[in-house]
């Protein structure tokens, strides 16, 4: 639906002079952060030019993503908005729906977000989709459209976005000529070909082998969170990254430990028979540009890719920790929440090192567990469909916490304690559930919060502040991990949906806490001031 009534509505949400409108208050829930990095100064002249080209490509990914999530016509209609706050919030959300408030519509003229975003016709029925006789309809890199007669057909990404991808191709040609690192050059060449064919397997495999480049460029159609209809279609995005070599070296030893970590998982043996690849790395970066999906609403602070199970089983995955983005969220959001909600005796246990560790091992845990069901239902991602993303995020959260604990006990992690990690983890849930229970990470955190609460992992003191019982929290983490891994391993979508419907709701007590955090004007997330000029390029 286009914004046909916005000009007439104008400043409907404006209040009396001197008062902030409701929509301005929503904009103010995002702390502005300049996305800079001192690591830029360590780059060569060619590498700095590459950063600028990558940013240009990112802008094209951004344009494609707007179309995938919101639609070109709708985006153009934003120019008719007379309320600057409304326009600003629509740009933060990449559309009409508040991602951190259960995707409720905030723009006039819009109802519920289409579950299939703009990947499918809004009026498509399940019966129509099932009847579409084209094996490519389930392809991650295709759109479903109607022809002149109203019949469904499949439109591959490389055809749908031909004009935009021609710009990307020209820019990648320049980048390949400039790239000095052999691994980066080979990856850019493979990714260039992938954009032409919608076959990303080879470029993902090549990316796994890119070990020593100071620059990284995560680009293309990657995550399928926006497809809440079938959990299939991938959204375009881009991250431009500069490697922090000192922090990365400190983490490099953990890649070889993945098979041992798999064996430690607190679940039935049948769910951990797969052996994760060890030809992967865990590295730390400063992110200097976000575009598309990763820039919409809540900002990503760590990456675990590729998502392709074939690549994961062959080579594992790469875990990229975005240190400057983590620091921004910790300083602007986590620390104020902890001071407000965690008891005085434990608040100092909420630390950046624990926050970094929990986030880091969340990404490690994505590569653990089980990728293919034990029930013959195929890959877990396919079997659980639209339920998969939330359960996978839940697995990564709690298994990452469990692994951090194991590594601390073994003396592998020395800059934080088990107590700090559990207290920081629970304080972090209060940050993440503000994403809303309709978003995969938010739903995962709500289910975790409710399980921990039910099993006594925390209580509240006379002041209403959280008191974490470390031993009960450790036991709850193990039991919750076992439930999640079994849910993925069985691949029973009906059971997964029934559980999340029952246990994925924000209760009255938690809502009261979230209201207190809101009333304290603590930001819900961050929004970036970014680009070549911000970086001094």
N, C-alpha and C positions, 0 to 999 in steps of 0.2 A: 504494500500500500504506500503510495506517495504521500508526502506531507502537504496535502491540499488545503488544510485548514490552518497551517501554522502562521501565515502572515496575519490572518484575522485574529488569531489568539494573542500574538505579540507577547507582551510582558505579563501574561496572565498570572504568573507566579510571583511577580514583584510585590513587595510589601511597601509599607510607608517608608518615606525617605529616612535613611539612617539605619534601617533594619535590613538584614540579609534575607533574600528570598530562600525558599526551601531548596531550590535547585542550586543556588550559590553555596548554601551550606554543604550540599553534596560535593560540589567542586572542591570546596575547602577540606574535604575529608582526604584529599590526596596531597601529600607533602611534595612540594616541588624540589627536585634534586638535580643539580647540574652533573651530567654524566661525563666526568673527566677521568683522566688517569695519568699519573706520572710516568707510567710505562711507555707512553707515546714517545718520550724523549730518548728511549733506548732503541728506537727503530731507525733503519736506514732511510735514505731519501726515497728509494723505490718502495719500501714498505709503507711509508707515509702516503705515497701516491696510491698504493693499493687500498689503503683504508678509505680514501676518498672515493675510489671506484666502487668498493664494496657498499659504501653508504648509498651511492646512486642506485646500485642494484637493489638494495634494501627498500628504497623508495618505490621501485616497481613492484616488489613483493607486497608492499603496503597497499598499492593501488589494486592489485589482484585480490588481496584479502578483503578489502572493503566490498568488492563485488560478491565474493563468496559468502560473506556474513550478512550483509545488509542490502546489497543490490545497487547498481549504478544510478538508477533513477532516484532512489531514496537518498543516496548520498548527495546528489546534486540538489535535492530539495532542502538540504540543510542550509543552503545559502539564503533561503527565505526566512530563516529564524531571525527575529528582531531582538531577542534576548541573548546577549553575549554569554551569559552563564549557561543557558540551555545549549548553545552551540558548543561551548567548551566541554560540557559534560558529555554531549553526543560524540565529540571527538575522542574523549578518554575511553568511552565505551565502544567506539566504532559502531554506533547504531543507536537504537531507540530503547534498549533494555539494560537495566542496571545490573551488571554482572555480579556485584557484591550484595545484591538485595534480591536474591532468587529470580533474577532476570525479569523483574517486573518492569512494565513499560513506563517511561517517564515523558516521552514525547507525545503531544496531542495527536490523535488519529491512529494510534497503534494499539493493538491488543497483544495477546500472548505471542512470544517469539515462536516462529515456525520451528518445530523440532529439527527439521532438516536444513535449517538456515536457508541459504539460497543455492544449495547443492541440488535440490529437487524442486519441482513445481509445488507451490504452496498448496494447491488443490489436489495433489496426487493422493490416491488411496492406496492402502496396502495391497488390495486386490489387483490394482493396476500394476503395481511394482512387481508383484509375484508373477503376473501374466506376461511381463516383458521378456521376450525370448531373445536375450542377448547376454552371453556369459560375462561381458565387460561391465554389466550393471553393478556388480559387486567390487569392481576395481576401485582402489583407493584414489586414483588419479583421474576420475571422470565425473562429469555432471550428468544429471538426468534432465532432459528438456522435452518440450512438446513441438511437434512439427506443425505445418500449416493446417493439418487436418485434426490437430489435437491429440495425436498419438505420441506416446513416449518413445524417446530414442536416447542413445548414449552418446555423449559428446566428450571425447578425451580432452584433458587439460591442454595438451600442446596445440590442439585446434581451437579450443575455447578462448585461449589467451595468446593467440598467435601474434597479435600486434605488440603486446607488452613483452613477450618472450623474444621477439626480434631485437628489442632494445637491450635485453639482458645478454643476448648472444654477442652483440657488438661490444658491450662493456666487458664481458668475459674474455673476448679476444684481446682487448687491451691489457686486462689483468694478467693473462697467461704470458704475454710478452714481457711484462714487468717482473713476474715472480722469479725470485732468485733461489728460493728453496725448492729442491727437486720434488719433495713430497707434496708441497702446496701446489706446484705447477701441475703435477699429475692429477691431483684431486680436481682442480679447476677445469682441466681438460675433460675429465670424466663427467663432472657435473654439467658442463656445457652440453655434452651429448645427451645426458639424462633429460634435460629440459626439452630436447627435441623429440624424445621417444616415450617419455613417461615411464621409463624403466630405470629406477634409481639403485638397483642392486649393485651394479659394478662400482658406481661412484661411492656408495656406502662402504663397500669393501676397501676401496682405495683410501677413503677417509680414515678407516681404522688403521691404516699403515702410516699415516702422516704423524710422525712422532716428534720431530725436532723443529717444527716451524714456530717462529715467534707469533705469527698471525694465525687465526682460525676464522673460518667463515661458514657458519651454519646457515644454509639457505635452501629454500624450496618448499614444497608441500610436505609437512612433517607430522603434525599432531591431528588427531581426529576427534578432539573434545567437542567441537562445534556441531558435529553430526550426532544429535541426540535421538535421531530417528532410527538409524541402523548402525551407528558407530563405525562407519566405513570411510567416509570422505575426509581427505586430509586438507588442512588449511595452510596457506602460504605464509612464510615468515622469514626473518633474517636476524641473525646476531653477528655483530662484528666484534672480535675478541682479540685481546693482546695477552700473551702468556706471562704469568708471574713465575719465573723459573725457580726462584728460591722456594716458594711455598709448594710448587709442583714436585720438586725433588724430594721434599719431606714426605710426600704422600705416595711416591712412586712404588715403594716396596709392597703396598697392599694389593696390587693387581695379582701377584703370584699367589696370594692367599685365598682367592675366591673359591676354589674347590673345597678348601678346609672350612671356609665360612658356610658353604652350602651344607656340609655335613653337620654343622652345629645347629642348623635351624630347628626350632622346637616344634616339629610336626611329625606325622607318620612317615616312615621311611619310603613308602611308595610315592610320596609327593616330592622327593628330593633325589631321585635316581639320575636325573639329567645332570650332566657335568658342565658347568659354565666354562666358556673359553677364558683363557688367561692372557691371550694376546690383546690386551686392552690397557687403557691407562686411566689414571685418576689425576687430573691436573687442575690447576687453579689459574683463573684468568680475571682480568678486568674487562668488563663489557663496555664498549664505547658507542654502540648503536643498537637499538631495537627497532624492528619494523614488523608490521602485520600482526599475526596471531599473538606472538609473545609480548607485544606492546599493548594489547587490549585489556583494559581493566587491571587486575592484579598482575604485577610484573614478576616474571620468572627469575629465580635466583640460582638455579642449578639446572643442568641439562644431563640427561642420560639417553644417549642415542648410539646407533640407529634403533628404530623400533622393529625393523624386519627380523623376525625370529630366525630366519636362515642365517643372517649375519651374526646374530647373538650366539647361536649354537656353534658357528664356525670360528668366530673370533672374539666373542664377548661383546662388550660395548665400551664406549668412552664416557667417562663421568667428568663433566666440566663444571667446576665450582666458580660462580661469579662473585668474587670476593668483594668488590666495591659495591655491588648491588646488595649483597648480604649486609654489609656494614651500614648502608643507608637504611635498610629496614630495621636492623637491630637498634640503631641510634634513635630513629624517628618513631618507631612503633613498639618494638619489643620492650625496650627499657621503660618507657612510660606505663605500659600495661603491667609490667612486673611490679613497679612501685605502687600502683593502684591496687592490684589484686592479690599479690603474694604476701604472705605473712612476714613480719619484720625479721623473724629468725631465719628465714630462707631466701629473702629477696636478693641478697648478695650472691646467692648461688646461681642466679640467672646471668650467664656470662657469654661473651661473644664466641669464645673458643668452643663452648658447649653447643651453641647455636650453629656454628660452622660445622662442627662434627656431626650433629644430628642431620643437618642438611646434606652433608657429604655422603653419609652412609645411607641416607634415604635413596640417593642415586645409585649407590652400590647395590642396594637391595632390589632395585628394579631388575637387575640381571640374575637374581637368585630365585629359588623356588622352582616353579614348574611352568613350562611354556606350552606343553601339549597335554590335554586332559588324559586321565587314566581310564576314562569311560568310553573311549572311541568317538568322542564328540569333536575331535580335531583340535586345532590350536585353542588355547584358553581365550584369546582375544576374540576369535570367531564364535566360540560357543557361548560366551557371555554377552556378546553384542554390545548394546548401549550400556549394560551394567558393568562392563569390563573396566573402564577407566577409573571409576570410583574405587572398585575393589583393588585394582592394581596400585592406586595411590595409597590406599590403606595398608596394603602389604609393605610397600616401600617405607612408609612412616614407622610402623612398629618393628619390622624386621631390621631396619636401619638402627633403631634405638637398641635392640637386642645385640646387634653386632658391635656397636660402639661399646656397650658394656663388656662384651667378651674381650675386645681388644684392650680396654683399660685394665682388665684383670690380668691379662698376659703381659702387661707392661709395654705394649706397642703404642698406645696413646698415653702421653705423659702430661699434656697441657690442660687436662680437665679430669674431673672425678665422676664416678658413677652417680653420686648424689647431684652434682651440677647438671649432668646430662638429663636426668629424669625430671628435675625441677624445671629446667629450661624447656624440656619437651612439653610439659603440661602447660606452662605459661605460653608456649608457642601455639598450642591448640586454641587458646583464647584469641590469638592473632588470626589464625587460619579459618576458624569457623565464621569469622566475619565475612568470608568470601561468599557465604550463602550455601544452603544445602542443595542447590541445584547444580552447582559447579562441582566437578569431580573431586578436586582437592578439599573443598568445603564439606561435601558429603562424607568423604573419608574421615575427616576430622570430627564431624558430629558423631559418627558411629563409634569412633575411638573414645571420644569424650564420654559417651553414654556407657560404654563397656567399662571404662576405668571407674566411673562414678559408681556403677552398680557393684563393682568388686572392691570398693573401699580404697582406691588408690589415692584419693584425696578427700578432705572434709573442709569445713569452714569454721574459723574461730569466731569469737564473739563480735569481732569487727566485720565479719563477713568475708574475710580474706582466706585464700586457699592455704591449707596445710597439707603438704604431700607426705604420704606414708610410703617411704622408699621401698620397703620389702613387699608391701601389697601391690605397689605399682609394678615392681619387677615380675611378680607372679601374674598379674593381669596382662602384662605385655606378652608373656609366653603363651598364655591361653588364647589371647586375641589373635596372635600370629598363627597359631594352629588352626583356628577357625577360618581365617582368611585364605591360607594356603590350600586348605581342603576345599573351600568354596571354588577356588580357581581350578584345582585339580579335577574336581568332579564335573565342572562345566555346566552345572544345572542353572540355567538362566532364571527359571521360575523361583527356585529357592533363593538365589541371589537377590532378586527383586523383592521377594516377600520379606527377607531379612532387612534390606535397606529401607523398605517402606515402613517397617515396624520400628526400626532402631535408628533411623536417620533423621529424626525430627528434633528440633531444638526445644527443649523443655522450658518450663516456667523459670526455674532457678537460673539456668544458663542465660535465658533471655534477659533476666534482670541484671546479670553481670555484663552482658553486652550493652545494655542500655546505659549502665554506669560508665562503661568505657566510652561510649558515644558522647554522653553528657560531659565527660572530661575533655572533650575535643581532641582526643587522640586520633591521629590520622589512621585511616583504614588501609591505605597503601600509598604508593609514591607515583609521581608522574615526572617524566624526564624532560629537562631542557637539554637537547642533544643536537649533534651535528658537527660538521667539519669546523665551523667557526667556533663552537664551544671548545673543541679540541685544539684550537689554535693552528689549524691546518689551512 
